[in-house]
Every structure is written in C-alpha cells, then in structure tokens.
Amino acid sequence: MARRKKQLILKETNNNDYEVKKTAPFFRLQNAYLYKGDVLNRSLFKKDFCDLIVTSPPYNVGIEYNSNDDVLSYEDYLDFSDKWIKNCFYWAKDSCRFILNIPLDKNKGGQKSVGADITTIAQKAGWKYHSTIIWNEGNISRRTAWGSFMSASAPYVIAPVELILVLYKKDWKKTGGTKISDISKENFMSWTSGVWTFNGESKKRIGHPAPFPKELPYRAVKLFSYVKDIVFDPFSGSGTTPLIAALNNRIGVGLDIDESYCNLAKKRILNELNTLNLRNADE
Ligand SMILES: C[S@@+](CC[C@H](N)C(=O)[O-])C[C@H]1O[C@@H](n2cnc3c(N)ncnc32)[C@H](O)[C@@H]1O
C-alpha cells in the first residue's frame, strides 16, 4: 500500500490541495500544473500518474517553434514519435486513455501515411486501439497545388481533415476514479459520432505557432474522463489542455520544452482560471 502511494505524482493533501511528488512545476495555479522539460526525459514524472492524455505533437511540417526543429527526416520523426509515445505509456495508469491529434498524411516532400504509421508505432508501444475521430477543421488553409490540373497524369488528392486517435493502455472500461461524469446528453450523443466539426485556433490570437482550439481538449475531457481525473498534455504549448482540464474540475498537467510557451501558458491560466474563480465568488 505504502509503495503504491509513492508512485503518484500528485497527492491530495489535507486541505484538498495537490502536492507534486517528483519534479517541481514551472508554475501551478489551483488544479493547473505546468512543467518545463523534454518529453523524452522519462524521469520527469512518476510511473502510472495520469488518467487521460490529450495532446498534439509537432507535425514535422517546418513550423517555426522556438526550441525544437520541425523539419526532421521522416525516419527521425517516427523515431521521435516512438520514444515519446513509449514515455507516455510509462506515465499512464492502466485505465488511461490517450487522445492523440495527428495529421492524416503528409503531402509535401513525399507522400507519407503519418496517421497509419503513428497508429502502428503506438500499438507497438503497448497502446490499444479504440477508434479514430475525424476532425473536420472548418478553417484549415486550402491548398493551391493540384498536381496535374484536370489531367489524370499526376493529380493531388488532399483531405482537409486531421485525425484524433483514441487509444487506451489496458482496459477500456474505467473502474477507478470518482465515477462522476459531467457531460450533457446532447453532447454525449453528438460527440460519440466520430466526425467532429469545429474551427482551428488562430496562431495570432493565442501567440503560439500551432495551438489547438479549446473545443478539442474540452470534448476529450468531458467524454473520456471523470471529474478529478489527472489530464496530461506532454506538448502543452500555450497551455490549452491544462487550462481546460482545470476549468472543468480535473487536474491539468502540461509539459513543454520551451520556456516562452510555458510563460504564455502561465499567462493564459492566470487570466482564465482566476477570472472564473472571481466570477464564482461573485455569484
Ligand atoms: C503542436 S504544438 C502544441 C500546441 C498546444 N496543443 C496548444 O494548444 O498550444 C507542439 C508543442 O510541442 C513542444 N515541444 C516540441 N518538442 C518537445 C519536446 N521534446 N518535449 C516537450 N515539448 C516539446 C513545442 O514547444 C510546442 O509548443
């Protein structure tokens, strides 16, 4: 029993607070925790600490991030994917679900089946496949390359969608946790249909080169986790996942390698979590 307790990264203290057991956070406000570090560093977190992972890794499409190179060879990108996906498996509880937003495919610099390749890598790492949600991103940038326009010689076919893989570690049925779900009937019925349609987020508005919209972690958190579950994003960027988790009565844990993105996430959390609490105090 005593040994099991030590494995938890977050331990509830007497005053309903959560205490971080292994690494000191970069920032913490209430139930939102931010860590600065490299997802390849397995020793950052304890084994088996999280209930739900919601994330979107770098896509390797030449985005200008501050601290990582987004133009690896395809082999190196798959090797990186293999390593971080294995670390997430190590950090996940047996009942953990893994909601992974990735591209369907890659069209520049040689056609690649990114979605299929990463699904295979995840399964080899031990994750079990549950399903795939198609994210029909309303405002995705439209391409201008047609290949051979109006000729069968070499036309390009590009689907303006992304994938959201739904994977799990050991058992799909959740048995632990608070068992408290807080999703409405309408949302449950709508979101269990595997085509999600909502817009992407503006880079300019958020100040990050590739943020995802709040709607993505919001649906994942409500549909796949119980109240008070620990929700982890190993590529948290502007902090969307830990923010949404904390706003929805979960414990949000974000990790990012870049200090300026951690500061951006801190600012968002300070603004939005505090605002919500001030509003609640007024009511
Ligand atoms: C696609 S963005 C995620 C954006 C996030 N979903 C949001 O809403 O802002 C990928 C993030 O991964 C971070 N990153 C890249 N390599 C990393 C690594 N090795 N360890 C941790 N974070 C990394 C980048 O700094 C970037 O913020």
The ligand as a Gaussian input file, in Angstrom:
#p B3LYP/6-31G(d) Opt

LIG

0 1
 C        1.604000      21.425000     -31.849000
 S        2.317000      22.311000     -30.515000
 C        1.149000      22.007000     -29.218000
 C        0.221000      23.183000     -29.026000
 C       -0.785000      23.013000     -27.892000
 N       -1.733000      21.931000     -28.155000
 C       -1.572000      24.300000     -27.692000
 O       -2.803000      24.278000     -27.708000
 O       -0.917000      25.367000     -27.586000
 C        3.697000      21.338000     -30.059000
 C        4.444000      21.838000     -28.838000
 O        5.424000      20.841000     -28.518000
 C        6.531000      21.474000     -27.909000
 N        7.663000      20.515000     -27.982000
 C        8.402000      20.192000     -29.065000
 N        9.319000      19.267000     -28.759000
 C        9.148000      18.976000     -27.453000
 C        9.768000      18.067000     -26.559000
 N       10.787000      17.305000     -26.958000
 N        9.315000      17.994000     -25.282000
 C        8.271000      18.781000     -24.874000
 N        7.665000      19.686000     -25.679000
 C        8.072000      19.771000     -26.948000
 C        6.702000      22.762000     -28.709000
 O        7.431000      23.732000     -27.979000
 C        5.238000      23.145000     -28.980000
 O        4.780000      24.091000     -28.042000

